[in-house]
Amino acid sequence: MPTMYATSVGVFTKMLTNLAAILDKTQAFADEKKFKADTLVGQRLIWDMLPLSFQIQNCTDHAKGAAARLAGRELPSWPDNEATFADLRARVQKALDFLATIKPEDINGSEDREVTLMARGQETKMRGEDMLFNRSLPNFWFHYTTAYDILRSNGVPIGKRDFTG
């Protein structure tokens, strides 16, 4: 069975590294087509969905939040103030830098560790394994996929290999 570290930090690191490469490809596409990548920051799949900036902020929030909680560390608080494409790229790198500070021994064995999080304004306590598999990973994948879909729907030439790495 995979370890808690492999299924949390390992997955988050791999996929955020892929997202960083996707953002680099997006910047190259914008440069080639002669438009400002910043125009993509506010793009949505549909009018009632939140924009690319929100998707990347939440993707990184779920990664850093799960890792910090499972490691028993204080949750890093980052303002959601990314307004440019460069800001979004920096946000992904910041998450990767944070994940690099977490070691396997910090997380392995955290399946039954009680973690606390805020959900809909209420403090909720749950087991580490439940938080990872029932909350953090599904939310991470949702926002990661939505960010990918927003970029793809705007013509960025990315595909499954970019998504999976």
C-alpha positions in Angstrom: 0.0 0.0 0.0 1.3 3.5 -0.8 2.4 5.6 2.1 0.6 8.7 3.2 3.5 10.8 2.0 3.4 9.3 -1.5 -0.3 9.8 -1.8 -0.2 13.4 -0.5 3.1 15.2 -1.1 4.2 12.9 -3.8 1.0 13.4 -5.8 0.7 17.1 -5.1 4.4 17.7 -6.1 4.1 15.7 -9.4 0.9 17.4 -10.4 1.9 20.9 -9.4 5.1 20.4 -11.4 2.9 19.5 -14.3 0.8 22.6 -13.8 3.9 24.7 -13.7 4.9 23.2 -17.1 1.4 23.8 -18.4 1.6 27.5 -17.3 5.0 27.8 -19.1 3.5 26.3 -22.2 0.6 28.8 -21.9 3.0 31.7 -21.7 4.9 30.4 -24.8 1.5 30.1 -26.6 0.5 33.6 -25.7 3.9 34.9 -26.8 3.6 33.1 -30.1 0.0 34.3 -30.8 0.9 37.8 -29.6 -1.6 38.2 -26.8 -1.1 38.9 -23.1 -1.3 35.8 -20.9 -2.7 38.0 -18.2 -6.0 38.0 -20.2 -6.4 34.3 -19.1 -6.3 35.0 -15.3 -10.0 35.9 -15.3 -11.2 33.3 -17.8 -13.9 30.9 -16.8 -15.3 27.7 -18.4 -18.8 29.2 -18.0 -20.2 32.4 -16.5 -21.1 30.9 -13.1 -17.8 29.2 -12.5 -14.9 30.9 -10.8 -11.9 32.0 -12.9 -8.5 30.5 -13.5 -6.9 32.5 -10.7 -9.4 30.9 -8.2 -8.7 27.4 -9.5 -5.0 27.8 -9.1 -5.3 29.4 -5.7 -7.5 26.6 -4.5 -5.4 23.9 -6.1 -2.4 25.1 -4.2 -4.4 25.7 -1.0 -5.5 22.1 -0.9 -2.0 20.8 -1.5 -0.3 23.0 1.1 -3.2 22.5 3.6 -3.2 18.8 3.4 0.6 18.5 3.7 0.7 20.9 6.7 -2.2 19.3 8.5 -0.8 15.8 8.0 2.6 16.9 9.1 1.2 18.6 12.2 2.5 21.9 11.1 0.9 25.3 11.2 -1.1 26.0 8.1 0.6 28.6 5.9 -1.7 31.5 5.1 -1.3 33.1 1.7 -3.4 35.9 0.4 -5.4 35.2 -2.7 -4.2 38.3 -4.6 -2.7 36.9 -7.8 -3.7 39.4 -10.5 -1.3 38.5 -13.3 -0.2 35.3 -15.1 3.2 35.7 -13.5 1.6 35.8 -10.1 -0.1 32.5 -10.8 3.1 30.9 -11.9 4.8 32.2 -8.7 1.9 30.8 -6.6 2.4 27.3 -8.0 6.2 27.6 -7.4 5.5 28.8 -3.8 3.4 25.7 -3.2 6.1 23.4 -4.6 8.7 25.1 -2.4 6.5 24.5 0.6 6.0 20.9 -0.3 9.7 20.4 -0.6 10.1 21.2 3.2 7.9 18.2 4.1 9.7 14.9 4.6 8.2 11.4 4.5 8.7 11.0 8.3 6.6 14.1 8.9 3.6 12.5 7.2 3.9 8.7 7.2 1.8 7.3 10.1 -0.6 10.3 10.0 -3.6 8.1 8.9 -5.2 8.3 12.4 -3.8 11.7 13.4 -6.6 14.1 14.2 -6.6 17.1 11.9 -8.7 20.2 12.3 -10.0 22.3 9.4 -12.6 25.0 8.8 -15.5 23.9 6.7 -18.3 26.4 6.0 -17.3 28.5 9.0 -17.3 25.5 11.3 -14.3 23.8 12.9 -14.2 20.2 11.8 -12.0 17.4 13.2 -11.3 14.2 11.3 -8.7 11.5 10.8 -5.8 12.4 8.6 -6.6 9.6 6.1 -10.2 10.7 5.8 -9.2 14.3 5.3 -6.7 13.4 2.6 -8.9 10.9 0.6 -12.3 12.4 1.1 -11.6 16.2 1.1 -8.1 17.3 0.0 -7.4 15.1 -3.0 -10.9 15.4 -4.5 -10.8 19.2 -4.2 -7.2 19.3 -5.5 -8.1 17.3 -8.5 -11.3 19.3 -9.2 -9.4 22.7 -9.2 -6.4 21.2 -11.1 -8.6 19.8 -13.8 -10.7 23.0 -14.0 -7.5 25.1 -14.4 -6.4 22.7 -17.2 -9.8 22.9 -18.9 -9.9 26.7 -18.8 -6.5 26.9 -20.5 -7.4 24.2 -23.0 -10.7 25.8 -23.9 -8.8 29.0 -24.6 -6.8 27.2 -27.3 -3.6 26.4 -25.3 -2.1 23.4 -27.1 -2.0 21.1 -24.1 -3.2 17.5 -23.9 -3.3 14.4 -21.7 0.5 14.1 -21.4 0.7 17.6 -20.2 -2.0 16.9 -17.6 -0.5 13.6 -16.3 3.2 14.5 -16.9 
